[in-house]
Amino acid sequence: MFPDKGGPPHSSLDLALELTKICDLDVWTDSPVLPEHERQFRRVFRLDNELSPSDYDEIVYVLGNHRMYHPIYSMMRQYPGVVIQHDAHMLDFLNGLVGGEGLSELIKHEAGVDYKVTSIVKLISDLENIGVPLLSSVLEPASSVIVHSPGSRDVIARNYDVEVTYLPVGMPYPFAHEQLEDVARRNAKLTLGVDVDRPCIVSFGEVHLLKGAKQCLLTLAELKAMGAPFRFYFVGPVLPELRADLERMRDALGLGEMVTFTDGVSEEEYIRFLQASDIVLQIRQIPFGQLSGALLDAVSAGMYGVSSEGLARAIEAPETIIRVNDKASNIVYAEALYKLIASEKYKVRPAPSWEKFSKDHAFFLYAKNLLERIFGRVTG
């Protein structure tokens, strides 16, 4: 089951289409389903239809950190099943469900500390110090839990009485080799207006303070001072007020035209940026094994890059992603970028480890592993 927008629904659709190749699948969703997809499912239901558990060998729910998942959660409480838990914490989801007062009570229950929730942003920043991801009410109805990072598995196994399994998530953009070679990448650069003579560094995904937006700018200022040539793009949506604040910071740091905000881009443009970009930079300090779909996208495009260690560890990133300690200074990130640019390794695409990573993160393998986790060995 998946709602009609956001990151997890993208992978949920890919998973559902692969599952149809090895099992009979009914889909429960409020999304408009394209006819070519609907033909592959046994049946499609709206979330407000009546569900009869006896019709199924298993029910699988998809949950993410957004209040749009509340209807799915309500059904899960009524009809328990396997839960695919996409996010390491669910604070936005829970805030919409129980509010700040309910979250304060949950913190007292799980961590044994008094903490008055006044801001979700501040709570996310304090979550590591609180020491637990506050998932008890989310996981309590689940018969078992599937997560997409080893860190999330370890945290849930240590703190909650529920069976948890780690399955590497499939890659949403399975590029063909020729799509990542010089000719295709140069065409993508020219189409997007990206300078073909300078390394193109990109941070993918929503631009947010919790996702390292200011740290990226400070890192780039250090990189410029080291004398490295580059152009940098934030590829993802950004709130107008935050964009204005970040543009002022960019200009004050002397980065001027070196840094561009694309704001929201189409799916086609996003794929072109994955082809055109030379180096990915993803900085984020969210604890408990939080997965970065943006970093996974970059690796699926055979890219080199620099990332916070926790993000790289969560997707088991190959050696082409240089890992920097989550608490490291901006200078350390800049030094890693400088060495990568100087080495010119990023010019060879796809990276050598790309083929193996692609096979290990194919959606068909994810679907097969999911069914084997539920029912035992699956042939085909």
Buried (B, 14 or more C-beta within 10 A) or exposed (E): BBBEEBBBBBBBBBBBBBBBEBBEBBBBBBBEBEEEBEEBBEEBBEBEEEBEEEEBEBBBBBBBBBBBBBBBBEBBEEBBBBBBBBBBBBBBBBBBBBEBEBBBEBBEEBBEEEBEBEEBEEBBBEBBEBBBBBBBBBBEBBBBBBBBBBBBBBBBBEBBEBBBBBBBBBBBBBBEEEBBBEEBBBEBBEEBEBEEEBBBBBBBBBBBEEBBBBBBBBBBBBBBEBEBEBBBBBBBBBEEEBBEBBBEBBEEBEBEEBBBBBBEBEEEBBBBBBBBBBBBBBBBBBBBBBBBBBBBBBBBBBBBBBBBBBBBBBBBBBEBBBBBEBEBBBBBBBBBBBBBBEEEBBEEBBBEBBEEBBEBBBBBBBBBBBBEBBEEEBEE
